[in-house]
Amino acid sequence: MKLQLALDDLALDDALKLTEKVQDYIDIIEIGTPFVYQEGMRAVKTFKERFPEKEILADMKIMDAGYYESEEALKVGADYVTVLGVTDNLTIKGCIDAAEKYGKEIVVDMICAPDLPRRIRELENLGAHSLAVHVGTDQQAAGRKPIDDLRVMAEHCKAAKISVAGGISADTTPEYAALKPEVLIVGSGITHAKNPVKAAKEIKKSMEECK
C-alpha cells in the first residue's frame, strides 16, 4: 500500500519545501488539479527532477483529447495521469495508449460516475490500470462517504488497482486499509496539519501496521 501526497493549494516553492520535509513517508507525489492550473507541466517536471526516486501523478482530470493531453504530462516525467471516468471511452483509451507508450499508468477518477459496478466492468475491459475513489467535497458535505464507494470498488474490481481519497488520517487508516486499496491519498491531512512531518509519519506508521 502506497501513500500519495496530494498537493493542491500551495505555491510551487512552498510545495517543494513541504515535500522535502515529508519525503521519507510518502511514495507518490500528486500535482493536484489546482496546482496544474497554476503551474502547468512545469510543476510535474520540477517535482520529477527534484524527487526522481518518487512517483509523480499529474491530476489532470482529462475529459477530451486523451492521448494528447496525457502525453503532455507523461513526456515531462509523470508516472500517472488522471482521466475522468464519466468521459467517453475513446478518450480513456487514448490516455491508456499514451501511458503504455511511456511505460506508465492511467488512473481513472470515478467522481460522479453513475452505476459504479457497471462502469468498473467497462473500464477494466478497456484496460484501465487504476481506478480512484473520489467523492467530491460537495457530495461529502451532503453526507456521502468515500469509504462507501471504496467498498463497492473493492467488491467489483478484478484487475485494476484502487486508490482512495477523502479525509484519511492516522485514525481512519485502518478502516480504509481493511479494504486493501493499493494507494491511500492524503492532502490537507498532511499539507495543512500543524506538524506535517508528524502527520505523514503517523499515517505511514498506521498503514504499515495494517499490513
N, CA and C of each residue as an Amber inpcrd file, in Angstrom:
protein
   633
   0.8530000  -1.1940000   0.0000000   0.0000000   0.0000000   0.0000000
   0.8910000   1.2470000   0.0000000   0.6060000   2.1680000  -0.9190000
   1.4080000   3.3800000  -1.0520000   0.6610000   4.5940000  -0.5030000
   1.4420000   5.5570000  -0.0230000   0.8710000   6.8220000   0.4520000
   1.1290000   7.8940000  -0.5910000   0.0660000   8.5110000  -1.0410000
   0.1330000   9.5710000  -2.0540000  -0.1510000  10.9140000  -1.4030000
   0.7790000  11.8420000  -1.5650000   0.6260000  13.2050000  -1.0420000
   0.0060000  14.0820000  -2.1110000  -1.1840000  14.6150000  -1.8460000
  -1.8770000  15.4760000  -2.8090000  -1.5360000  16.9350000  -2.5310000
  -0.8800000  17.5610000  -3.4860000  -0.5190000  18.9740000  -3.3950000
  -1.4960000  19.7590000  -4.2560000  -2.3560000  20.5160000  -3.6140000
  -3.4160000  21.2050000  -4.3420000  -3.3060000  22.7240000  -4.3040000
  -3.2030000  23.2810000  -3.1060000  -3.3650000  24.7380000  -2.9620000
  -2.1400000  25.4200000  -2.3800000  -0.9590000  24.8970000  -2.7070000
   0.2860000  25.5140000  -2.2750000   1.0160000  26.1070000  -3.4690000
   1.7450000  27.1880000  -3.2310000   2.6230000  27.7310000  -4.2620000
   3.7630000  26.7500000  -4.5050000   4.3760000  26.8210000  -5.6730000
   5.3970000  25.8540000  -6.0610000   6.5190000  25.7550000  -5.0310000
   7.0670000  26.8730000  -4.6250000   8.1750000  26.8420000  -3.6590000
   7.7490000  26.2440000  -2.3240000   6.5580000  26.6030000  -1.8670000
   6.0590000  26.0670000  -0.6000000   5.8230000  24.5610000  -0.6980000
   5.3070000  24.1330000  -1.8480000   5.0530000  22.7020000  -2.0470000
   6.3600000  21.9120000  -2.0660000   7.3750000  22.4710000  -2.6840000
   8.6770000  21.8030000  -2.7180000   9.2670000  21.6860000  -1.3110000
   9.1640000  22.7600000  -0.5430000   9.7040000  22.7470000   0.8300000
   8.9750000  21.7280000   1.6980000   7.6510000  21.6850000   1.5890000
   6.8860000  20.7340000   2.3860000   7.2340000  19.2970000   1.9940000
   7.3440000  19.0560000   0.6980000   7.6500000  17.7020000   0.2300000
   9.0310000  17.2630000   0.6940000   9.9780000  18.1810000   0.7190000
  11.3100000  17.8700000   1.2510000  11.2020000  17.3340000   2.6770000
  10.3410000  17.9320000   3.4670000  10.2140000  17.5680000   4.8790000
   9.5680000  16.2020000   5.0810000   8.6010000  15.8530000   4.2090000
   7.8250000  14.6200000   4.4350000   8.2130000  13.4880000   3.4850000
   9.2190000  13.6860000   2.6710000   9.5210000  12.7350000   1.6000000
   9.8180000  11.3170000   2.0910000  10.3130000  11.1850000   3.3220000
  10.6330000   9.8530000   3.8320000   9.3940000   8.9950000   4.0620000
   8.2180000   9.6190000   4.0880000   6.9970000   8.8960000   4.4510000
   6.0110000   8.7490000   3.2920000   6.3350000   9.3020000   2.1360000
   5.4060000   9.2580000   1.0080000   6.0160000   8.4840000  -0.1640000
   5.1370000   7.9660000  -1.0070000   5.5700000   7.1880000  -2.1600000
   5.2570000   7.8760000  -3.4820000   4.1150000   8.5550000  -3.5220000
   3.6500000   9.2160000  -4.7510000   3.3850000  10.6820000  -4.4370000
   3.8470000  11.5590000  -5.3160000   3.5770000  12.9890000  -5.1870000
   2.5430000  13.3610000  -6.2380000   1.4120000  13.8460000  -5.7760000
   0.3400000  14.2560000  -6.6960000   0.3950000  15.7550000  -6.9530000
   0.5500000  16.1050000  -8.2050000   0.4060000  17.5010000  -8.6180000
  -1.0900000  17.6940000  -8.8520000  -1.7640000  18.2380000  -7.8380000
  -3.2180000  18.3120000  -7.8530000  -3.7600000  19.2330000  -8.9360000
  -5.0430000  19.1050000  -9.2000000  -5.6590000  19.8750000 -10.2820000
  -5.4710000  21.3890000 -10.1190000  -5.7050000  21.9700000  -8.9400000
  -5.4500000  23.4150000  -8.8040000  -3.9910000  23.7780000  -9.0640000
  -3.0930000  22.8770000  -8.6800000  -1.6550000  23.0870000  -8.8850000
  -1.3270000  23.0600000 -10.3800000  -1.9610000  22.1350000 -11.0980000
  -1.7860000  22.0740000 -12.5570000  -2.2800000  23.3620000 -13.2010000
  -3.4300000  23.8690000 -12.7120000  -3.9430000  25.1270000 -13.2440000
  -2.9430000  26.2600000 -13.0330000  -2.3200000  26.2790000 -11.8580000
  -1.3870000  27.3560000 -11.5250000  -0.0860000  27.2670000 -12.2960000
   0.4910000  26.0770000 -12.3160000   1.8690000  25.9330000 -12.7830000
   2.0250000  25.1250000 -14.0620000   0.9730000  24.4310000 -14.4780000
   1.0650000  23.6230000 -15.6820000   2.0680000  22.4890000 -15.5410000
   2.6460000  22.0830000 -16.6600000   3.5710000  20.9590000 -16.6660000
   4.9060000  21.2990000 -16.0170000   5.1530000  22.5720000 -15.7670000
   6.3760000  22.9660000 -15.0640000   6.4440000  22.3050000 -13.6920000
   5.2990000  22.2110000 -13.0130000   5.2740000  21.5850000 -11.6950000
   5.6050000  20.0980000 -11.7850000   5.0370000  19.4090000 -12.7710000
   5.3200000  17.9880000 -12.9570000   6.8090000  17.7790000 -13.2050000
   7.3670000  18.5510000 -14.1100000   8.7840000  18.4380000 -14.4670000
   9.6800000  18.7610000 -13.2710000   9.3430000  19.8300000 -12.5520000
  10.1590000  20.2560000 -11.4200000  10.1890000  19.2090000 -10.3220000
   9.0280000  18.6470000  -9.9940000   8.9790000  17.6490000  -8.9300000
   9.6810000  16.3650000  -9.3340000   9.5860000  15.9730000 -10.5980000
  10.2870000  14.7590000 -11.0310000  11.7910000  14.9610000 -10.9610000
  12.2410000  16.1440000 -11.3060000  13.6730000  16.4220000 -11.2450000
  14.1700000  16.5060000  -9.8050000  13.3690000  17.0900000  -8.9300000
  13.7690000  17.2650000  -7.5350000  13.6560000  15.9650000  -6.7340000
  12.6650000  15.1370000  -7.0970000  12.4360000  13.8910000  -6.3510000
  12.3900000  12.7040000  -7.3270000  13.4990000  12.4010000  -7.9770000
  13.4890000  11.3650000  -9.0220000  13.1410000   9.9770000  -8.5270000
  13.3230000   9.7360000  -7.2140000  13.0300000   8.4110000  -6.6720000
  11.5490000   8.2470000  -6.3360000  10.7810000   9.3310000  -6.4050000
   9.3470000   9.2770000  -6.1220000   8.5480000   9.1690000  -7.4140000
   7.3600000   8.5640000  -7.3070000   6.4460000   8.5380000  -8.4440000
   5.6410000   9.8300000  -8.4450000   5.3440000  10.3290000  -9.6380000
   4.6170000  11.5960000  -9.7850000   3.2870000  11.3390000 -10.4780000
   2.2160000  11.8660000  -9.8890000   0.8980000  11.7920000 -10.5130000
   0.4430000  13.1910000 -10.9090000   0.0740000  13.3460000 -12.1670000
  -0.4870000  14.6080000 -12.6580000  -2.0030000  14.4770000 -12.6680000
  -2.6630000  15.1980000 -11.7560000  -4.1150000  15.0760000 -11.6150000
  -4.8140000  15.9960000 -12.6030000  -4.7960000  15.6010000 -13.8640000
  -5.2940000  16.4610000 -14.9350000  -6.7940000  16.3330000 -15.1690000
  -7.3890000  15.2520000 -14.6480000  -8.8380000  15.0300000 -14.8250000
  -9.2560000  15.2620000 -16.2780000  -8.5990000  14.5700000 -17.1720000
  -8.8120000  14.7460000 -18.6100000 -10.2440000  14.3730000 -18.9890000
 -10.8080000  15.1800000 -19.8820000 -12.1810000  14.9620000 -20.3380000
 -12.2610000  14.7910000 -21.8560000 -11.2000000  15.1860000 -22.5600000
 -11.1830000  15.1000000 -24.0210000  -9.7190000  15.0680000 -24.4690000
  -9.5030000  14.7240000 -25.7410000  -8.1480000  14.7000000 -26.3040000
  -7.2070000  13.8770000 -25.4180000  -7.6350000  12.6620000 -25.0930000
  -6.9450000  11.8520000 -24.1120000  -5.4860000  11.5900000 -24.3950000
  -5.1790000  11.1660000 -25.6030000  -3.7880000  10.8420000 -25.9200000
  -2.9120000  12.0840000 -25.8140000  -3.3430000  13.1520000 -26.4510000
  -2.5330000  14.3740000 -26.4920000  -2.3110000  14.9520000 -25.0960000
  -3.3870000  15.0820000 -24.3300000  -3.2630000  15.7490000 -23.0310000
  -2.4740000  14.9070000 -22.0310000  -2.6980000  13.6040000 -22.0330000
  -1.9260000  12.7770000 -21.1060000  -0.4510000  12.7520000 -21.4900000
  -0.1650000  12.7640000 -22.7760000   1.2360000  12.7440000 -23.2100000
   1.9830000  14.0000000 -22.7650000   1.2740000  15.1220000 -22.6580000
   1.9130000  16.3510000 -22.1920000   2.5350000  16.1580000 -20.8100000
   1.8670000  15.4010000 -19.9580000   2.4050000  15.1410000 -18.6110000
   3.3950000  13.9880000 -18.6200000   3.1120000  12.9670000 -19.3830000
   3.9720000  11.7920000 -19.4080000   5.3750000  12.1280000 -19.9250000
   5.4430000  12.9760000 -20.9230000   6.7520000  13.2470000 -21.5240000
   7.6450000  14.1380000 -20.6650000   7.0820000  14.7620000 -19.6180000
   7.9180000  15.5550000 -18.7120000   8.1130000  14.8620000 -17.3660000
   7.6870000  13.5970000 -17.2690000   8.0390000  12.8360000 -16.0830000
   6.9210000  12.2650000 -15.2510000   5.6680000  12.4740000 -15.6200000
   4.5710000  11.8950000 -14.8320000   4.5820000  10.3760000 -14.9410000
   4.3740000   9.7230000 -13.8190000   4.2440000   8.2670000 -13.7990000
   2.7860000   7.8420000 -13.9040000   1.8960000   8.7480000 -13.4900000
   0.4590000   8.5170000 -13.5620000  -0.2180000   9.8040000 -14.0240000
  -1.2940000   9.6450000 -14.7980000  -2.1230000  10.7790000 -15.2140000
  -3.5790000  10.3850000 -14.9810000  -4.3930000  11.3390000 -14.5320000
  -5.8020000  11.0250000 -14.2970000  -6.6890000  11.4610000 -15.4560000
  -7.6990000  10.6380000 -15.7020000  -8.7550000  10.9340000 -16.6640000
 -10.0730000  10.6920000 -15.9430000 -11.1090000  11.4200000 -16.3050000
 -12.3970000  11.2730000 -15.6350000 -13.1660000  10.0660000 -16.1650000
 -13.6960000   9.2910000 -15.2410000 -14.4400000   8.1020000 -15.6230000
 -15.7570000   8.3880000 -16.3160000 -16.2490000   9.6280000 -16.2140000
 -17.5160000   9.9750000 -16.8550000 -17.3370000  10.3690000 -18.3200000
 -16.0920000  10.4340000 -18.7920000 -15.8870000  10.8390000 -20.1810000
 -16.0560000   9.6460000 -21.1240000 -15.8520000   9.9090000 -22.3950000
 -16.0380000   8.9100000 -23.4360000 -14.9560000   7.8320000 -23.3670000
 -15.3250000   6.6060000 -23.7070000 -14.3560000   5.5170000 -23.6990000
 -13.1930000   5.7560000 -24.6500000 -13.4560000   6.4450000 -25.7520000
 -12.3820000   6.7360000 -26.7020000 -11.3160000   7.6270000 -26.0740000
 -11.7550000   8.5800000 -25.2610000 -10.8160000   9.4640000 -24.5730000
  -9.9760000   8.6710000 -23.5750000 -10.6290000   7.8020000 -22.8230000
  -9.9170000   6.9890000 -21.8400000  -8.9340000   6.0480000 -22.5330000
  -9.3590000   5.4590000 -23.6270000  -8.4660000   4.5580000 -24.3750000
  -7.2610000   5.3250000 -24.9050000  -7.4700000   6.5650000 -25.3270000
  -6.3460000   7.3810000 -25.7840000  -5.3340000   7.6060000 -24.6770000
  -5.8320000   7.8680000 -23.4840000  -4.9470000   8.0510000 -22.3350000
  -4.1680000   6.7710000 -22.0500000  -4.8530000   5.6410000 -22.0790000
  -4.2050000   4.3580000 -21.8170000  -3.1260000   4.0860000 -22.8550000
  -3.4220000   4.3520000 -24.1130000  -2.4430000   4.1210000 -25.1790000
  -1.1950000   4.9830000 -24.9790000  -1.3980000   6.2460000 -24.5930000
  -0.2560000   7.1310000 -24.3580000   0.5780000   6.6390000 -23.1910000
  -0.0910000   6.2490000 -22.1130000   0.6280000   5.7700000 -20.9350000
   1.4500000   4.5350000 -21.2640000   0.8880000   3.6290000 -22.0220000
   1.6070000   2.3990000 -22.3430000   2.7880000   2.6700000 -23.2750000
   2.6940000   3.6920000 -24.0870000   3.8320000   4.1020000 -24.9130000
   5.0320000   4.4760000 -24.0420000   4.7530000   5.1100000 -22.8920000
   5.8150000   5.5680000 -21.9960000   6.0960000   4.5830000 -20.8500000
   5.3890000   3.4720000 -20.8310000   5.5680000   2.5070000 -19.7510000
   5.0150000   3.0070000 -18.4280000   3.9870000   3.8450000 -18.4830000
   3.3920000   4.4430000 -17.2850000   1.9340000   4.0110000 -17.1580000
   1.1830000   4.6620000 -16.2600000  -0.1820000   4.2140000 -15.9910000
  -1.1830000   5.3630000 -15.9620000  -2.4230000   5.0120000 -16.2630000
  -3.5470000   5.9420000 -16.1940000  -4.4050000   5.5990000 -14.9820000
  -4.8120000   6.6280000 -14.2530000  -5.7250000   6.4750000 -13.1330000
  -7.0620000   7.1010000 -13.5340000  -8.1200000   6.3220000 -13.4860000
  -9.4480000   6.8300000 -13.8490000 -10.1250000   7.3380000 -12.5830000
 -10.3810000   8.6280000 -12.5440000 -11.0470000   9.2780000 -11.4070000
 -12.5540000   9.0450000 -11.5340000 -13.1310000   8.3960000 -10.5230000
 -14.5220000   7.9560000 -10.6120000 -15.5180000   8.9460000 -10.0170000
 -15.1200000  10.1960000  -9.8300000 -16.0300000  11.2000000  -9.2920000
 -17.2750000  11.3050000 -10.1720000 -18.4220000  11.2340000  -9.5340000
 -19.7340000  11.3880000 -10.1890000 -20.0680000  10.2910000 -11.2040000
 -19.2860000   9.2280000 -11.2350000 -19.5940000   8.1450000 -12.1770000
 -20.8480000   7.4040000 -11.7050000 -21.8700000   7.3150000 -12.5490000
 -23.0800000   6.5870000 -12.1510000 -22.8750000   5.0850000 -12.2940000
 -23.6190000   4.3180000 -11.5170000 -23.6000000   2.8570000 -11.6090000
 -22.1660000   2.3320000 -11.5710000 -21.5280000   2.4550000 -10.4250000
 -20.1200000   2.0720000 -10.2940000 -19.8270000   0.6400000 -10.7540000
 -20.6070000  -0.3600000 -10.3680000 -20.2710000  -1.7200000 -10.8130000
 -20.1970000  -1.8450000 -12.3400000 -21.1720000  -1.2610000 -13.0280000
 -21.1690000  -1.3390000 -14.4970000 -19.9690000  -0.6050000 -15.0810000
 -19.6940000   0.5910000 -14.5520000 -18.5900000   1.3880000 -15.1000000
 -17.2450000   0.7340000 -14.8130000 -17.1190000   0.1100000 -13.6570000
 -15.8800000  -0.6000000 -13.3400000 -15.6270000  -1.6960000 -14.3720000
 -16.6600000  -2.4610000 -14.7070000 -16.5050000  -3.5290000 -15.7040000
 -16.0600000  -2.9580000 -17.0430000 -16.6920000  -1.8670000 -17.4600000
 -16.3410000  -1.2590000 -18.7450000 -14.8970000  -0.7870000 -18.7650000
 -14.4850000  -0.1400000 -17.6840000 -13.1330000   0.4210000 -17.6330000
 -12.0770000  -0.6710000 -17.5670000 -12.3600000  -1.7370000 -16.8490000
 -11.4110000  -2.8360000 -16.8190000 -11.3110000  -3.5090000 -18.1870000
 -12.4160000  -3.5880000 -18.9010000 -12.3810000  -4.1450000 -20.2590000
 -11.5640000  -3.2730000 -21.2040000 -11.5230000  -1.9610000 -20.9280000
 -10.7000000  -1.0480000 -21.7320000  -9.2130000  -1.1840000 -21.4010000
  -8.9110000  -1.7650000 -20.2550000  -7.5260000  -1.9000000 -19.8300000
  -7.0610000  -0.8330000 -18.8720000  -7.9970000  -0.1840000 -18.1580000
  -7.6190000   0.8520000 -17.1850000  -6.6820000   0.2530000 -16.1340000
  -5.6050000   0.9660000 -15.8620000  -4.6110000   0.4640000 -14.9160000
  -5.0730000   0.6190000 -13.4610000  -5.7540000   1.7310000 -13.1890000
  -6.1270000   2.0380000 -11.8030000  -7.4160000   2.8550000 -11.7910000
  -8.2160000   2.6430000 -10.7460000  -9.4480000   3.3970000 -10.5560000
  -9.3690000   4.1060000  -9.2110000  -9.7970000   5.3630000  -9.1770000
  -9.6840000   6.1630000  -7.9600000 -11.0470000   6.5140000  -7.3910000
 -11.2560000   6.1320000  -6.1370000 -12.4500000   6.5770000  -5.4110000
 -12.2960000   8.0630000  -5.1390000 -13.2850000   8.8360000  -5.5740000
 -13.2270000  10.2830000  -5.3510000 -14.6460000  10.8000000  -5.1190000
 -14.9420000  11.0840000  -3.8790000 -16.2170000  11.7060000  -3.5260000
 -15.9390000  13.1970000  -3.3300000 -16.5610000  14.0250000  -4.1480000
 -16.3050000  15.4590000  -4.1060000 -16.6850000  16.0890000  -2.7780000
 -16.1060000  17.2510000  -2.5040000 -16.3630000  17.9230000  -1.2250000
 -17.8350000  18.2900000  -1.0720000 -18.4770000  18.6500000  -2.1710000
 -19.9060000  18.9800000  -2.0810000 -20.7240000  17.7420000  -1.7280000
 -20.3570000  16.5960000  -2.3170000 -21.0630000  15.3520000  -2.0050000
 -20.8020000  14.9150000  -0.5660000 -19.5580000  15.1070000  -0.1130000
 -19.2380000  14.7610000   1.2710000 -20.0460000  15.6100000   2.2490000
 -20.2040000  16.8940000   1.9020000 -20.9840000  17.7890000   2.7650000
 -22.4370000  17.3440000   2.8590000 -22.8950000  16.6660000   1.7910000
 -24.2780000  16.1630000   1.7790000 -24.4000000  14.7930000   2.4450000
 -23.2720000  14.2540000   2.9190000 -23.3210000  13.0160000   3.6740000
 -22.7830000  11.7750000   2.9990000 -22.3040000  11.9040000   1.7520000
 -21.7560000  10.7370000   1.0700000 -20.3250000  10.4920000   1.5470000
 -19.9850000   9.2320000   1.8250000 -18.6840000   8.9100000   2.3920000
 -17.8210000   8.1200000   1.4070000 -16.5440000   8.5150000   1.2540000
 -15.6510000   7.7780000   0.3560000 -15.5380000   6.2980000   0.6930000
 -15.5940000   5.9640000   1.9680000 -15.4450000   4.5630000   2.3640000
 -16.5490000   3.7010000   1.7640000 -17.7360000   4.2810000   1.5480000
 -18.8360000   3.5180000   0.9510000 -18.5440000   3.1840000  -0.5080000
 -18.0120000   4.1630000  -1.2400000 -17.6310000   3.9070000  -2.6340000
 -16.4660000   2.9180000  -2.7040000 -15.5610000   3.0070000  -1.7300000
 -14.4300000   2.0780000  -1.7040000 -14.9110000   0.6380000  -1.5240000
 -15.9310000   0.4450000  -0.7150000 -16.4760000  -0.9070000  -0.5280000
 -16.9970000  -1.4660000  -1.8590000 -17.6900000  -0.6100000  -2.6170000
 -18.2010000  -1.0370000  -3.9330000 -17.0350000  -1.3660000  -4.8620000
 -16.0250000  -0.4960000  -4.8580000 -14.8710000  -0.6940000  -5.7230000
 -14.1430000  -1.9900000  -5.3630000 -13.9410000  -2.2080000  -4.0690000
 -13.2270000  -3.4080000  -3.6270000 -13.9800000  -4.6820000  -4.0160000
 -15.2930000  -4.6020000  -4.0000000 -16.1020000  -5.7730000  -4.3500000
 -16.0640000  -6.0830000  -5.8390000 -16.0320000  -5.0460000  -6.6710000
 -16.2270000  -5.2530000  -8.1040000 -14.9580000  -5.1830000  -8.9480000
 -13.8760000  -4.6040000  -8.4390000 -12.6320000  -4.5500000  -9.2150000
 -11.9920000  -5.9350000  -9.2740000 -11.6290000  -6.3570000 -10.4580000
 -10.9910000  -7.6540000 -10.6420000  -9.5330000  -7.5170000 -11.0730000
  -9.2120000  -6.4590000 -11.7880000  -7.8560000  -6.3200000 -12.3360000
  -7.2200000  -4.9720000 -12.0130000  -8.0010000  -3.9110000 -12.0430000
  -7.4470000  -2.5710000 -11.8360000  -7.0290000  -2.3540000 -10.3870000
  -5.9850000  -1.5600000 -10.2010000  -5.5960000  -1.1300000  -8.8600000
  -6.6210000  -0.1140000  -8.3580000  -6.6530000   0.0670000  -7.0460000
  -7.6110000   1.0020000  -6.4390000  -6.8610000   2.0280000  -5.6060000
  -7.2280000   3.2840000  -5.7780000  -6.7390000   4.3400000  -4.8940000
  -7.9490000   5.0610000  -4.3160000  -7.7360000   5.6960000  -3.1520000
  -8.8710000   6.3280000  -2.4730000  -8.4200000   7.5790000  -1.7460000
  -9.2640000   8.6030000  -1.7980000  -9.0350000   9.8570000  -1.0800000
 -10.2910000  10.2090000  -0.3070000 -10.1140000  11.0440000   0.7210000
 -11.2850000  11.5460000   1.4250000 -11.1660000  11.5250000   2.9300000
 -10.5340000  12.5400000   3.4970000 -10.4810000  12.6730000   4.9470000
  -9.6780000  11.6010000   5.6540000  -8.6680000  11.0560000   4.9800000
  -7.8710000   9.9900000   5.5740000  -6.8650000  10.5740000   6.5610000
  -6.7990000   9.9430000   7.7290000  -5.8580000  10.3370000   8.7760000
  -5.3160000   9.0660000   9.4060000  -4.3970000   9.2180000  10.3620000
  -3.8630000   8.0420000  11.0490000  -4.9770000   7.2710000  11.7500000
  -5.9950000   7.9880000  12.2240000  -7.0980000   7.3400000  12.9320000
  -7.9990000   6.5270000  12.0070000  -8.1930000   7.0230000  10.7740000
  -9.1060000   6.3420000   9.8520000  -8.4070000   5.3600000   8.9190000
  -7.0770000   5.3780000   8.8990000  -6.3210000   4.4960000   8.0050000
  -6.7400000   3.0240000   8.1180000  -6.8840000   2.4630000   9.3320000
  -7.2370000   1.0390000   9.4190000  -8.5380000   0.6780000   8.7030000
  -9.5330000   1.5780000   8.7740000 -10.8250000   1.3160000   8.1250000
 -10.6500000   1.2180000   6.6140000  -9.8390000   2.1180000   6.0660000
  -9.5820000   2.0950000   4.6190000  -8.6950000   0.9150000   4.2390000
  -7.6400000   0.6960000   5.0240000  -6.6740000  -0.3530000   4.7100000
  -7.3020000  -1.7370000   4.7250000  -8.3390000  -1.9190000   5.5230000
  -9.0040000  -3.2190000   5.6060000  -9.5950000  -3.6460000   4.2640000
  -9.8780000  -2.6640000   3.4020000 -10.4500000  -2.9490000   2.0790000
  -9.3700000  -3.1000000   1.0070000  -8.1110000  -3.0060000   1.4270000
  -6.9460000  -3.3170000   0.5970000  -6.8100000  -2.4900000  -0.6910000
  -6.9690000  -1.1660000  -0.6250000  -6.6320000  -0.3520000  -1.7920000
  -5.1130000  -0.3390000  -1.9730000  -4.6700000  -0.0970000  -3.1850000
  -3.2220000  -0.0220000  -3.4250000  -2.6330000   1.3100000  -2.9810000
  -3.4730000   2.3750000  -3.0050000  -2.9700000   3.7230000  -2.6960000
  -3.9510000   4.4650000  -1.8020000  -3.4290000   5.0590000  -0.7340000
  -4.1950000   5.9910000   0.0900000  -3.7120000   7.4000000  -0.2440000
  -4.6660000   8.2910000  -0.5200000  -4.3380000   9.6630000  -0.9210000
  -4.6820000  10.6180000   0.2120000  -3.6980000  11.4120000   0.6140000
  -3.9050000  12.3800000   1.6910000  -3.4290000  13.7490000   1.2220000
  -4.3000000  14.7340000   1.3670000  -3.9460000  16.1060000   1.0040000
  -3.8090000  16.9720000   2.2250000  -4.8940000  17.6570000   2.5770000
  -4.8550000  18.6200000   3.6750000  -4.5160000  17.9760000   5.0120000
  -4.7640000  16.6750000   5.1500000  -4.4080000  15.9800000   6.3780000
  -2.9150000  16.0400000   6.6660000  -2.1310000  16.2780000   5.6290000
  -0.6900000  16.4950000   5.7820000  -0.3340000  17.9460000   5.5020000
  -0.7850000  18.4580000   4.3590000  -0.3270000  19.7880000   3.9370000
  -0.7850000  20.9050000   4.8630000  -1.9510000  20.7270000   5.5170000
  -2.4580000  21.7560000   6.4220000  -2.4180000  21.3280000   7.8910000
  -1.7010000  20.2610000   8.1610000  -1.5230000  19.8360000   9.5490000
  -0.6060000  20.8180000  10.2760000  -0.7930000  20.9230000  11.5890000
   0.0890000  21.7980000  12.3820000   1.5330000  21.3230000  12.2730000
   1.6900000  20.0160000  12.1980000   3.0180000  19.4230000  12.0400000
   2.9390000  18.4040000  10.9040000   3.1980000  18.8270000   9.6580000
   3.0590000  17.9220000   8.5130000   3.9280000  16.6750000   8.6060000
   5.1260000  16.8090000   9.1240000   6.0170000  15.6480000   9.2320000
   5.4250000  14.6190000  10.1930000   4.9490000  15.0800000  11.3260000
   4.3360000  14.1810000  12.3170000   3.1070000  13.4980000  11.7230000
   2.2810000  14.2720000  11.0040000   1.0690000  13.7110000  10.4070000
   1.4110000  12.6370000   9.3790000   2.3690000  12.9380000   8.4960000
   2.7620000  11.9710000   7.4690000   3.3590000  10.7180000   8.0980000
   4.1940000  10.8970000   9.1060000   4.8340000   9.7650000   9.7880000
   3.7930000   8.8740000  10.4480000   2.8020000   9.4840000  11.0980000
   1.7720000   8.7050000  11.7950000   0.8860000   7.9410000  10.8140000
   0.5560000   8.5770000   9.6970000  -0.2630000   7.8890000   8.6890000
   0.5120000   6.7050000   8.1070000   1.7770000   6.9200000   7.7600000
   2.5870000   5.8540000   7.2030000   2.7490000   4.7100000   8.2020000
   2.9550000   5.0420000   9.4560000   3.0860000   4.0140000  10.5030000
   1.7900000   3.2170000  10.6350000   0.6580000   3.9140000  10.5930000
  -0.6240000   3.2280000  10.6700000  -0.8290000   2.2970000   9.4860000
  -0.4180000   2.7400000   8.2910000  -0.5100000   1.8940000   7.1010000
   0.3210000   0.6280000   7.2490000   1.5330000   0.7860000   7.7550000
   2.4290000  -0.3600000   7.9110000   1.9020000  -1.3550000   8.9390000
   1.2320000  -0.8450000   9.9490000   0.6700000  -1.7150000  10.9820000
  -0.5350000  -2.5000000  10.4650000  -1.1050000  -2.0330000   9.3580000
  -2.2870000  -2.7000000   8.7910000  -1.9410000  -3.7870000   7.7870000
  -0.6680000  -3.9770000   7.5170000  -0.2810000  -4.9780000   6.5270000
  -0.6140000  -6.3910000   7.0090000
